[in-house]
Amino acid sequence: MAPWAGAALWMLNPLRVVWLALAAAFLLTLLLQLVPPRWLPSCALFQDLIRYGKTKCGAPPRPAICRSFDVPKRYFSHFYVISVLWNGFLLWCLTQCLFLGAPFPDWLYTLLRILGAVQFRGGELALSAFLVLVFLWLHSLRRLFECLYVSVFSNAVIHIAQYCFGLVYYVLVGLTVLSQVPMDGRNVYVVGKNLLMQTRWFHILGVMMFIWSSVHQYKCHVILGNLRKNKAASPAWNWLLELSQPYCIMKIKATP
């Protein structure tokens, strides 16, 4: 085996394999959607898995077996409950390590080692991972608030597989970020023993972009939520609104 091939296999830790498999699955799904329908037999299960919300209504009548796996779309809030709790715990553990010198719990350190965390990687990874976890937790907290008090969900549904994927996704994202932290045993390895000394221009740019995009997305969700709160809106208008949400968000972003 060539040296570069061996190095590539060594770098394929479990987390990278999972994300690579998910990326390949989504790419394959996109390619199948681009294939003309006459070239592939119709599969109700496949269409049911890739559609959610009002887009299921525009498809051919769904078999009863497919409808039995539906869960309300308003369950989106569960994703952010899990993320706030789980990623908040990971952020708390990382904060304890960085600022108080407390080691990671044994079970968490073992899990990170299994998932591919390595020892003594330098650069700005400790500060970068800390900022990403902070942003992830703040984003999840804001989205949970929006799901509970801003968004107005219709009677649309999602597939149970999509629901389970959303729950697992936010657990894996936090672990992926934490696995990038340079480790010194069960402690975090910080170059120069001062986290702020790792600050670079891209950290400042990233903070500014996060604040701007979060405020902008919140404004978009408020506008869309207010449109749904219009009691005079007909069912046809609600269906049209659901389908046009991506376009509405793009239009809002283009407005000064």
Secondary structure, DSSP 8 states (H G I E B T S, - for coil): --HHHHHHHHH--HHHHHHHHHHHHHHHHHHHHHS-GGGS---HHHHHHH--GGGGTTSS---HHHHTTEEEGGGHHHHHHHHHHHHHHHHHHHHHHHHH-----HHHHHHHHHHT--B---TTHHHHHHHHHHHHHHHHHHHHHHHHHT----S-EEEHHHHHHHHHHHHHHHHHHHTTS-EETTEE--GGG-GGGG--HHHHHHHHHHHHHHHHHHHHHHHHHHHHT-TT--HHHHHHHHHTHHHHHHHHHH--
